[in-house]
Amino acid sequence: MKLYGIPNCNTVKKARTWLDEHGVEYDFRDYKKLGVDRAMLENWLEQMPWEKLINRAGTTWRGLDDAEKAGVIDNTSAAALMIAKPSVIRRPVIVDGAHILVVGFDSETYVSLF
């Protein structure tokens, strides 16, 4: 299982703490340092709408100009934005193999999954 996120993100910290406290093993992937590849994003976008993968409440999204925001209209444009600015991806994304298990952190959801 892989947990994709950014180490200083509070939601990622909560998720990692919860997983550690419950003995759930995972491989942490810092997509701000490592970036994200198009094939992985295309796989994610086949499983989940781009509107759920882009964190429109975050500072990265809010920092975009109106034209950049308006330009995100489909999977292709969303993937381009996520590759250019990985911190716009909602976090964490937990993946088992190629299957997304969960996006974000909610302790009740984690209890039911893990």
The first five atom37 places (N, CA, C, CB, O) and aatype in JSON, in Angstrom:
{
  "aatype": [12, 11, 10, 18, 7, 9, 14, 2, 4, 2, 16, 19, 11, 11, 0, 1, 16, 17, 10, 3, 6, 8, 7, 19, 6, 18, 3, 13, 1, 3, 18, 11, 11, 10, 7, 19, 3, 1, 0, 12, 10, 6, 2, 17, 10, 6, 5, 12, 14, 17, 6, 11, 10, 9, 2, 1, 0, 7, 16, 16, 17, 1, 7, 10, 3, 3, 0, 6, 11, 0, 7, 19, 9, 3, 2, 16, 15, 0, 0, 0, 10, 12, 9, 0, 11, 14, 15, 19, 9, 1, 1, 14, 19, 9, 19, 3, 7, 0, 8, 9, 10, 19, 19, 7, 13, 3, 15, 6, 16, 18, 19, 15, 10, 13],
  "atom_mask": [
    [1, 1, 1, 1, 1],
    [1, 1, 1, 1, 1],
    [1, 1, 1, 1, 1],
    [1, 1, 1, 1, 1],
    [1, 1, 1, 0, 1],
    [1, 1, 1, 1, 1],
    [1, 1, 1, 1, 1],
    [1, 1, 1, 1, 1],
    [1, 1, 1, 1, 1],
    [1, 1, 1, 1, 1],
    [1, 1, 1, 1, 1],
    [1, 1, 1, 1, 1],
    [1, 1, 1, 1, 1],
    [1, 1, 1, 1, 1],
    [1, 1, 1, 1, 1],
    [1, 1, 1, 1, 1],
    [1, 1, 1, 1, 1],
    [1, 1, 1, 1, 1],
    [1, 1, 1, 1, 1],
    [1, 1, 1, 1, 1],
    [1, 1, 1, 1, 1],
    [1, 1, 1, 1, 1],
    [1, 1, 1, 0, 1],
    [1, 1, 1, 1, 1],
    [1, 1, 1, 1, 1],
    [1, 1, 1, 1, 1],
    [1, 1, 1, 1, 1],
    [1, 1, 1, 1, 1],
    [1, 1, 1, 1, 1],
    [1, 1, 1, 1, 1],
    [1, 1, 1, 1, 1],
    [1, 1, 1, 1, 1],
    [1, 1, 1, 1, 1],
    [1, 1, 1, 1, 1],
    [1, 1, 1, 0, 1],
    [1, 1, 1, 1, 1],
    [1, 1, 1, 1, 1],
    [1, 1, 1, 1, 1],
    [1, 1, 1, 1, 1],
    [1, 1, 1, 1, 1],
    [1, 1, 1, 1, 1],
    [1, 1, 1, 1, 1],
    [1, 1, 1, 1, 1],
    [1, 1, 1, 1, 1],
    [1, 1, 1, 1, 1],
    [1, 1, 1, 1, 1],
    [1, 1, 1, 1, 1],
    [1, 1, 1, 1, 1],
    [1, 1, 1, 1, 1],
    [1, 1, 1, 1, 1],
    [1, 1, 1, 1, 1],
    [1, 1, 1, 1, 1],
    [1, 1, 1, 1, 1],
    [1, 1, 1, 1, 1],
    [1, 1, 1, 1, 1],
    [1, 1, 1, 1, 1],
    [1, 1, 1, 1, 1],
    [1, 1, 1, 0, 1],
    [1, 1, 1, 1, 1],
    [1, 1, 1, 1, 1],
    [1, 1, 1, 1, 1],
    [1, 1, 1, 1, 1],
    [1, 1, 1, 0, 1],
    [1, 1, 1, 1, 1],
    [1, 1, 1, 1, 1],
    [1, 1, 1, 1, 1],
    [1, 1, 1, 1, 1],
    [1, 1, 1, 1, 1],
    [1, 1, 1, 1, 1],
    [1, 1, 1, 1, 1],
    [1, 1, 1, 0, 1],
    [1, 1, 1, 1, 1],
    [1, 1, 1, 1, 1],
    [1, 1, 1, 1, 1],
    [1, 1, 1, 1, 1],
    [1, 1, 1, 1, 1],
    [1, 1, 1, 1, 1],
    [1, 1, 1, 1, 1],
    [1, 1, 1, 1, 1],
    [1, 1, 1, 1, 1],
    [1, 1, 1, 1, 1],
    [1, 1, 1, 1, 1],
    [1, 1, 1, 1, 1],
    [1, 1, 1, 1, 1],
    [1, 1, 1, 1, 1],
    [1, 1, 1, 1, 1],
    [1, 1, 1, 1, 1],
    [1, 1, 1, 1, 1],
    [1, 1, 1, 1, 1],
    [1, 1, 1, 1, 1],
    [1, 1, 1, 1, 1],
    [1, 1, 1, 1, 1],
    [1, 1, 1, 1, 1],
    [1, 1, 1, 1, 1],
    [1, 1, 1, 1, 1],
    [1, 1, 1, 1, 1],
    [1, 1, 1, 0, 1],
    [1, 1, 1, 1, 1],
    [1, 1, 1, 1, 1],
    [1, 1, 1, 1, 1],
    [1, 1, 1, 1, 1],
    [1, 1, 1, 1, 1],
    [1, 1, 1, 1, 1],
    [1, 1, 1, 0, 1],
    [1, 1, 1, 1, 1],
    [1, 1, 1, 1, 1],
    [1, 1, 1, 1, 1],
    [1, 1, 1, 1, 1],
    [1, 1, 1, 1, 1],
    [1, 1, 1, 1, 1],
    [1, 1, 1, 1, 1],
    [1, 1, 1, 1, 1],
    [1, 1, 1, 1, 1],
    [1, 1, 1, 1, 1]
  ],
  "atom_positions": [
    [[0.85, -1.17, 0.0], [0.0, 0.0, 0.0], [0.89, 1.23, 0.0], [-0.96, 0.0, 1.22], [1.91, 1.28, 0.69]],
    [[0.5, 2.22, -0.79], [1.26, 3.47, -0.87], [0.38, 4.63, -0.44], [1.81, 3.69, -2.3], [-0.8, 4.7, -0.78]],
    [[0.98, 5.53, 0.31], [0.3, 6.75, 0.72], [1.01, 7.9, 0.01], [0.31, 6.93, 2.29], [2.19, 8.16, 0.25]],
    [[0.28, 8.59, -0.85], [0.82, 9.72, -1.6], [0.41, 11.0, -0.91], [0.34, 9.7, -3.08], [-0.75, 11.18, -0.54]],
    [[1.37, 11.91, -0.74], [1.06, 13.18, -0.11], [2.29, 14.04, 0.03], [0.0, 0.0, 0.0], [3.3, 13.83, -0.65]],
    [[2.19, 15.01, 0.91], [3.26, 15.94, 1.2], [3.49, 15.88, 2.71], [2.93, 17.41, 0.71], [2.53, 16.0, 3.47]],
    [[4.74, 15.7, 3.16], [4.98, 15.44, 4.58], [4.52, 16.53, 5.54], [6.41, 15.22, 4.78], [4.16, 16.22, 6.67]],
    [[4.52, 17.79, 5.13], [4.14, 18.85, 6.07], [2.65, 19.18, 6.04], [4.93, 20.09, 5.77], [2.21, 20.1, 6.73]],
    [[1.87, 18.44, 5.25], [0.42, 18.64, 5.19], [-0.22, 18.07, 6.45], [-0.18, 17.97, 3.91], [0.04, 16.93, 6.82]],
    [[-1.05, 18.86, 7.11], [-1.68, 18.41, 8.36], [-2.55, 17.18, 8.16], [-2.52, 19.53, 8.95], [-2.57, 16.3, 9.02]],
    [[-3.25, 17.1, 7.06], [-4.11, 15.94, 6.81], [-3.26, 14.69, 6.59], [-5.02, 16.19, 5.59], [-3.63, 13.61, 7.06]],
    [[-2.15, 14.82, 5.89], [-1.24, 13.69, 5.7], [-0.65, 13.28, 7.05], [-0.1, 14.05, 4.7], [-0.53, 12.09, 7.33]],
    [[-0.3, 14.24, 7.88], [0.24, 13.92, 9.21], [-0.79, 13.14, 10.02], [0.64, 15.21, 9.96], [-0.43, 12.16, 10.67]],
    [[-2.05, 13.56, 9.99], [-3.11, 12.84, 10.71], [-3.25, 11.42, 10.2], [-4.45, 13.58, 10.59], [-3.36, 10.47, 10.98]],
    [[-3.25, 11.26, 8.88], [-3.4, 9.93, 8.28], [-2.22, 9.04, 8.65], [-3.53, 10.04, 6.75], [-2.41, 7.89, 9.03]],
    [[-1.02, 9.56, 8.54], [0.17, 8.77, 8.87], [0.19, 8.39, 10.35], [1.45, 9.53, 8.52], [0.54, 7.26, 10.7]],
    [[-0.18, 9.32, 11.2], [-0.24, 9.02, 12.64], [-1.26, 7.92, 12.9], [-0.59, 10.28, 13.46], [-0.98, 6.98, 13.65]],
    [[-2.44, 8.03, 12.3], [-3.48, 7.03, 12.5], [-2.99, 5.66, 12.03], [-4.76, 7.43, 11.76], [-3.15, 4.67, 12.74]],
    [[-2.41, 5.6, 10.84], [-1.92, 4.33, 10.29], [-0.82, 3.74, 11.18], [-1.39, 4.52, 8.85], [-0.82, 2.54, 11.46]],
    [[0.11, 4.59, 11.61], [1.19, 4.12, 12.49], [0.64, 3.57, 13.8], [2.18, 5.25, 12.76], [1.05, 2.51, 14.26]],
    [[-0.29, 4.31, 14.41], [-0.87, 3.88, 15.7], [-1.65, 2.58, 15.59], [-1.77, 4.97, 16.25], [-1.8, 1.86, 16.57]],
    [[-2.16, 2.29, 14.39], [-2.96, 1.08, 14.18], [-2.17, -0.03, 13.49], [-4.19, 1.4, 13.37], [-2.74, -1.04, 13.07]],
    [[-0.86, 0.16, 13.36], [0.01, -0.87, 12.82], [-0.22, -1.19, 11.35], [0.0, 0.0, 0.0], [0.03, -2.32, 10.92]],
    [[-0.69, -0.22, 10.6], [-0.94, -0.42, 9.17], [0.33, -0.02, 8.41], [-2.19, 0.41, 8.68], [0.78, 1.12, 8.51]],
    [[0.89, -0.96, 7.66], [2.11, -0.69, 6.91], [1.79, 0.02, 5.59], [2.88, -1.98, 6.64], [0.79, -0.3, 4.93]],
    [[2.63, 0.97, 5.23], [2.46, 1.71, 3.99], [3.8, 2.27, 3.56], [1.42, 2.86, 4.16], [4.73, 2.4, 4.36]],
    [[3.9, 2.58, 2.3], [5.08, 3.21, 1.73], [4.69, 4.66, 1.42], [5.59, 2.45, 0.43], [3.79, 4.9, 0.61]],
    [[5.35, 5.62, 2.07], [5.02, 7.03, 1.86], [5.73, 7.55, 0.61], [5.42, 7.88, 3.1], [6.93, 7.35, 0.43]],
    [[4.96, 8.2, -0.25], [5.49, 8.78, -1.48], [5.2, 10.28, -1.47], [4.87, 8.1, -2.74], [4.05, 10.7, -1.57]],
    [[6.25, 11.07, -1.37], [6.14, 12.53, -1.35], [6.05, 13.03, -2.78], [7.34, 13.19, -0.6], [7.07, 13.13, -3.47]],
    [[4.82, 13.35, -3.24], [4.71, 13.74, -4.63], [5.1, 15.18, -4.91], [3.33, 13.52, -5.09], [5.11, 15.6, -6.06]],
    [[5.43, 15.92, -3.9], [5.98, 17.24, -4.16], [7.46, 17.09, -4.54], [5.81, 18.17, -2.91], [7.95, 17.79, -5.42]],
    [[8.16, 16.18, -3.87], [9.57, 15.92, -4.19], [9.71, 15.02, -5.41], [10.28, 15.3, -3.0], [10.52, 15.29, -6.3]],
    [[8.92, 13.95, -5.44], [9.07, 12.95, -6.5], [8.26, 13.27, -7.74], [8.66, 11.59, -5.97], [8.49, 12.69, -8.8]],
    [[7.31, 14.18, -7.62], [6.42, 14.48, -8.73], [5.42, 13.35, -8.93], [0.0, 0.0, 0.0], [5.4, 12.37, -8.18]],
    [[4.61, 13.48, -9.93], [3.63, 12.45, -10.28], [3.73, 12.23, -11.78], [2.16, 12.87, -9.85], [4.0, 13.15, -12.55]],
    [[3.52, 10.99, -12.19], [3.6, 10.75, -13.62], [2.21, 10.67, -14.24], [4.39, 9.46, -13.9], [1.22, 10.36, -13.57]],
    [[2.18, 10.95, -15.5], [0.91, 11.02, -16.23], [0.16, 9.68, -16.17], [1.16, 11.41, -17.7], [-1.06, 9.67, -15.99]],
    [[0.86, 8.58, -16.31], [0.19, 7.26, -16.31], [-0.52, 7.02, -14.98], [1.21, 6.14, -16.58], [-1.64, 6.52, -14.96]],
    [[0.14, 7.37, -13.88], [-0.48, 7.19, -12.57], [-1.72, 8.08, -12.44], [0.53, 7.51, -11.44], [-2.77, 7.62, -11.98]],
    [[-1.61, 9.33, -12.85], [-2.75, 10.23, -12.77], [-3.9, 9.78, -13.65], [-2.34, 11.64, -13.15], [-5.07, 9.86, -13.26]],
    [[-3.58, 9.3, -14.84], [-4.63, 8.8, -15.73], [-5.35, 7.62, -15.1], [-4.05, 8.41, -17.09], [-6.57, 7.5, -15.21]],
    [[-4.6, 6.75, -14.43], [-5.2, 5.63, -13.71], [-6.13, 6.15, -12.6], [-4.11, 4.72, -13.11], [-7.26, 5.68, -12.47]],
    [[-5.66, 7.11, -11.83], [-6.48, 7.67, -10.76], [-7.74, 8.3, -11.33], [-5.68, 8.7, -9.95], [-8.83, 8.15, -10.77]],
    [[-7.59, 9.02, -12.43], [-8.72, 9.72, -13.03], [-9.73, 8.76, -13.66], [-8.23, 10.69, -14.08], [-10.88, 9.14, -13.88]],
    [[-9.33, 7.55, -13.95], [-10.28, 6.53, -14.4], [-11.14, 6.05, -13.23], [-9.54, 5.35, -15.05], [-12.26, 5.57, -13.43]],
    [[-10.61, 6.17, -12.02], [-11.29, 5.68, -10.82], [-12.1, 6.75, -10.09], [-10.29, 5.1, -9.89], [-13.03, 6.44, -9.36]],
    [[-11.72, 8.0, -10.3], [-12.31, 9.08, -9.52], [-12.37, 10.35, -10.36], [-11.5, 9.32, -8.23], [-11.43, 10.64, -11.11]],
    [[-13.44, 11.11, -10.25], [-13.53, 12.35, -11.03], [-12.44, 13.35, -10.61], [-14.91, 12.99, -10.85], [-12.03, 13.41, -9.45]],
    [[-11.99, 14.13, -11.59], [-10.94, 15.1, -11.3], [-11.36, 16.08, -10.22], [-10.56, 15.85, -12.57], [-10.52, 16.57, -9.47]],
    [[-12.65, 16.37, -10.13], [-13.13, 17.32, -9.12], [-12.85, 16.82, -7.7], [-14.63, 17.56, -9.3], [-12.75, 17.63, -6.78]],
    [[-12.72, 15.52, -7.51], [-12.42, 14.98, -6.18], [-10.93, 14.86, -5.93], [-13.07, 13.62, -6.01], [-10.5, 14.75, -4.78]],
    [[-10.14, 14.88, -6.99], [-8.69, 14.77, -6.83], [-8.0, 16.12, -6.7], [-8.11, 14.02, -8.0], [-6.9, 16.2, -6.14]],
    [[-8.61, 17.16, -7.19], [-8.02, 18.49, -7.06], [-8.57, 19.15, -5.8], [-8.33, 19.37, -8.32], [-9.77, 19.22, -5.58]],
    [[-7.64, 19.63, -4.99], [-8.0, 20.26, -3.72], [-8.28, 21.74, -3.97], [-6.87, 20.07, -2.66], [-7.38, 22.58, -3.94]],
    [[-9.55, 22.04, -4.21], [-9.92, 23.43, -4.51], [-10.04, 24.29, -3.26], [-11.24, 23.46, -5.27], [-10.3, 25.49, -3.35]],
    [[-9.84, 23.7, -2.09], [-9.84, 24.47, -0.85], [-8.42, 24.84, -0.43], [-10.53, 23.69, 0.27], [-8.24, 25.64, 0.5]],
    [[-7.42, 24.27, -1.1], [-6.03, 24.48, -0.7], [-5.42, 25.76, -1.21], [0.0, 0.0, 0.0], [-5.97, 26.43, -2.09]],
    [[-4.28, 26.09, -0.64], [-3.6, 27.34, -1.0], [-3.07, 27.31, -2.44], [-2.46, 27.61, -0.04], [-3.01, 28.36, -3.09]],
    [[-2.69, 26.15, -2.93], [-2.18, 26.1, -4.31], [-3.28, 26.47, -5.29], [-1.63, 24.69, -4.63], [-3.06, 27.29, -6.18]],
    [[-4.46, 25.88, -5.13], [-5.59, 26.2, -6.01], [-5.96, 27.68, -5.87], [-6.82, 25.31, -5.67], [-6.16, 28.37, -6.87]],
    [[-6.05, 28.16, -4.63], [-6.44, 29.55, -4.42], [-5.42, 30.52, -5.0], [-6.61, 29.82, -2.93], [-5.75, 31.66, -5.33]],
    [[-4.16, 30.06, -5.14], [-3.11, 30.91, -5.69], [-3.11, 30.97, -7.21], [0.0, 0.0, 0.0], [-2.4, 31.79, -7.79]],
    [[-3.89, 30.12, -7.84], [-3.98, 30.16, -9.31], [-4.78, 31.37, -9.75], [-4.61, 28.86, -9.85], [-5.69, 31.82, -9.05]],
    [[-4.44, 31.89, -10.92], [-5.26, 33.0, -11.43], [-6.56, 32.43, -12.0], [-4.49, 33.82, -12.51], [-6.68, 31.22, -12.22]],
    [[-7.51, 33.29, -12.24], [-8.83, 32.85, -12.7], [-8.78, 32.08, -14.01], [-9.74, 34.05, -12.85], [-9.55, 31.14, -14.21]],
    [[-7.88, 32.46, -14.89], [-7.77, 31.77, -16.18], [-7.28, 30.33, -15.98], [-6.81, 32.54, -17.13], [-7.77, 29.41, -16.64]],
    [[-6.31, 30.15, -15.08], [-5.82, 28.8, -14.8], [-6.93, 27.93, -14.21], [-4.61, 28.84, -13.85], [-7.09, 26.77, -14.59]],
    [[-7.68, 28.49, -13.28], [-8.79, 27.74, -12.67], [-9.84, 27.39, -13.72], [-9.43, 28.56, -11.52], [-10.32, 26.26, -13.76]],
    [[-10.18, 28.35, -14.54], [-11.2, 28.13, -15.56], [-10.74, 27.14, -16.62], [-11.58, 29.45, -16.23], [-11.56, 26.52, -17.3]],
    [[-9.43, 26.98, -16.77], [-8.88, 26.07, -17.76], [-8.95, 24.61, -17.37], [0.0, 0.0, 0.0], [-8.7, 23.73, -18.2]],
    [[-9.29, 24.33, -16.12], [-9.4, 22.94, -15.67], [-10.85, 22.51, -15.89], [-8.97, 22.78, -14.15], [-11.74, 22.83, -15.1]],
    [[-11.05, 21.77, -16.98], [-12.42, 21.44, -17.38], [-12.65, 19.95, -17.6], [-12.76, 22.18, -18.63], [-13.79, 19.5, -17.76]],
    [[-11.55, 19.17, -17.62], [-11.69, 17.75, -17.9], [-10.46, 17.01, -17.37], [-11.87, 17.49, -19.43], [-9.56, 17.62, -16.79]],
    [[-10.42, 15.69, -17.57], [-9.3, 14.89, -17.07], [-7.96, 15.33, -17.64], [-9.52, 13.42, -17.4], [-6.96, 15.36, -16.92]],
    [[-7.92, 15.69, -18.91], [-6.66, 16.08, -19.54], [-6.11, 17.36, -18.91], [-6.86, 16.28, -21.04], [-4.93, 17.42, -18.56]],
    [[-6.95, 18.36, -18.78], [-6.48, 19.63, -18.2], [-6.18, 19.47, -16.7], [-7.54, 20.74, -18.41], [-5.26, 20.1, -16.19]],
    [[-6.95, 18.64, -16.01], [-6.7, 18.39, -14.59], [-5.36, 17.67, -14.4], [-7.84, 17.55, -13.97], [-4.59, 18.02, -13.51]],
    [[-5.09, 16.68, -15.24], [-3.81, 15.96, -15.15], [-2.64, 16.89, -15.42], [-3.79, 14.78, -16.14], [-1.62, 16.81, -14.74]],
    [[-2.78, 17.77, -16.4], [-1.71, 18.73, -16.7], [-1.43, 19.63, -15.51], [-2.09, 19.59, -17.93], [-0.27, 19.89, -15.18]],
    [[-2.49, 20.1, -14.85], [-2.31, 20.94, -13.67], [-1.65, 20.15, -12.54], [-3.66, 21.51, -13.2], [-0.75, 20.66, -11.88]],
    [[-2.1, 18.92, -12.31], [-1.54, 18.11, -11.21], [-0.08, 17.76, -11.45], [-2.36, 16.83, -11.03], [0.69, 17.65, -10.5]],
    [[0.31, 17.59, -12.7], [1.72, 17.33, -13.01], [2.54, 18.6, -12.78], [1.88, 16.84, -14.47], [3.64, 18.54, -12.22]],
    [[2.02, 19.73, -13.2], [2.74, 21.0, -13.05], [2.81, 21.45, -11.59], [2.08, 22.08, -13.89], [3.81, 22.02, -11.16]],
    [[1.73, 21.2, -10.85], [1.64, 21.66, -9.46], [1.09, 20.51, -8.59], [0.73, 22.94, -9.34], [-0.09, 20.51, -8.24]],
    [[1.94, 19.53, -8.23], [1.47, 18.37, -7.48], [0.78, 18.71, -6.15], [2.63, 17.45, -7.22], [-0.03, 17.94, -5.66]],
    [[1.1, 19.86, -5.58], [0.48, 20.21, -4.3], [-1.0, 20.56, -4.45], [1.21, 21.37, -3.67], [-1.67, 20.78, -3.44]],
    [[-1.51, 20.63, -5.68], [-2.93, 20.88, -5.88], [-3.74, 19.58, -5.72], [-3.17, 21.49, -7.27], [-4.97, 19.62, -5.64]],
    [[-3.06, 18.43, -5.66], [-3.75, 17.15, -5.5], [-4.21, 17.02, -4.05], [-2.82, 15.96, -5.89], [-3.45, 17.24, -3.12]],
    [[-5.47, 16.65, -3.9], [-6.01, 16.41, -2.56], [-5.21, 15.3, -1.91], [-7.53, 16.05, -2.62], [-4.76, 14.37, -2.59]],
    [[-5.03, 15.39, -0.6], [-4.18, 14.42, 0.06], [-4.74, 13.99, 1.41], [-2.8, 14.98, 0.24], [-5.55, 14.67, 2.04]],
    [[-4.27, 12.83, 1.81], [-3.45, 11.86, 1.09], [-4.3, 11.04, 0.12], [-2.74, 10.94, 2.07], [-5.52, 10.99, 0.21]],
    [[-3.6, 10.4, -0.81], [-4.21, 9.41, -1.69], [-3.58, 8.08, -1.29], [-3.99, 9.75, -3.24], [-2.36, 7.92, -1.37]],
    [[-4.4, 7.14, -0.86], [-3.89, 5.83, -0.48], [-4.3, 4.83, -1.56], [-4.43, 5.39, 0.93], [-5.47, 4.7, -1.92]],
    [[-3.28, 4.14, -2.06], [-3.45, 3.24, -3.2], [-2.94, 1.85, -2.82], [-2.71, 3.77, -4.45], [-1.88, 1.71, -2.2]],
    [[-3.7, 0.84, -3.21], [-3.27, -0.55, -3.06], [-3.12, -1.1, -4.47], [-4.29, -1.41, -2.19], [-4.1, -1.28, -5.18]],
    [[-1.88, -1.37, -4.86], [-1.63, -1.73, -6.25], [-1.91, -0.51, -7.11], [0.0, 0.0, 0.0], [-1.27, 0.53, -6.95]],
    [[-2.86, -0.63, -8.01], [-3.26, 0.51, -8.84], [-4.63, 1.04, -8.44], [-3.26, 0.11, -10.31], [-5.16, 1.94, -9.1]],
    [[-5.2, 0.5, -7.37], [-6.56, 0.85, -6.95], [-6.55, 1.89, -5.82], [-7.32, -0.41, -6.51], [-5.91, 1.68, -4.79]],
    [[-7.26, 2.99, -6.02], [-7.39, 4.0, -4.96], [-8.29, 3.43, -3.86], [-7.96, 5.35, -5.52], [-9.43, 3.03, -4.13]],
    [[-7.78, 3.41, -2.64], [-8.59, 2.99, -1.5], [-9.36, 4.17, -0.91], [-7.71, 2.36, -0.43], [-10.54, 4.06, -0.59]],
    [[-8.67, 5.29, -0.78], [-9.3, 6.46, -0.15], [-8.49, 7.71, -0.49], [-9.39, 6.27, 1.4], [-7.28, 7.66, -0.7]],
    [[-9.2, 8.83, -0.55], [-8.57, 10.14, -0.72], [-8.99, 10.98, 0.47], [-8.97, 10.82, -2.09], [-10.17, 11.05, 0.81]],
    [[-8.01, 11.6, 1.12], [-8.3, 12.4, 2.31], [-8.18, 11.56, 3.56], [0.0, 0.0, 0.0], [-7.76, 10.4, 3.52]],
    [[-8.54, 12.16, 4.68], [-8.49, 11.45, 5.95], [-9.79, 11.63, 6.71], [-7.3, 11.93, 6.8], [-10.28, 12.74, 6.91]],
    [[-10.33, 10.51, 7.14], [-11.49, 10.46, 8.02], [-11.33, 9.2, 8.86], [-12.85, 10.46, 7.21], [-11.3, 8.1, 8.32]],
    [[-11.23, 9.36, 10.18], [-10.93, 8.22, 11.03], [-11.95, 7.1, 10.9], [-10.84, 8.66, 12.46], [-11.59, 5.92, 10.95]],
    [[-13.23, 7.44, 10.75], [-14.26, 6.4, 10.59], [-14.05, 5.61, 9.31], [-15.67, 7.03, 10.59], [-14.19, 4.39, 9.31]],
    [[-13.71, 6.27, 8.24], [-13.44, 5.58, 6.97], [-12.22, 4.7, 7.13], [-13.23, 6.6, 5.82], [-12.21, 3.56, 6.65]],
    [[-11.19, 5.19, 7.79], [-9.97, 4.4, 7.99], [-10.26, 3.14, 8.83], [-8.88, 5.26, 8.67], [-9.72, 2.07, 8.55]],
    [[-11.11, 3.29, 9.85], [-11.47, 2.12, 10.67], [-12.12, 1.06, 9.8], [-12.43, 2.53, 11.83], [-11.79, -0.12, 9.93]],
    [[-13.02, 1.45, 8.92], [-13.72, 0.48, 8.08], [-12.79, -0.14, 7.03], [-14.91, 1.14, 7.4], [-12.98, -1.29, 6.64]],
    [[-11.8, 0.61, 6.56], [-10.88, 0.11, 5.53], [-9.74, -0.73, 6.09], [-10.31, 1.25, 4.74], [-9.34, -1.73, 5.5]],
    [[-9.21, -0.31, 7.24], [-8.01, -0.94, 7.75], [-8.26, -1.66, 9.05], [-6.92, 0.08, 7.93], [-7.35, -2.25, 9.63]]
  ]
}
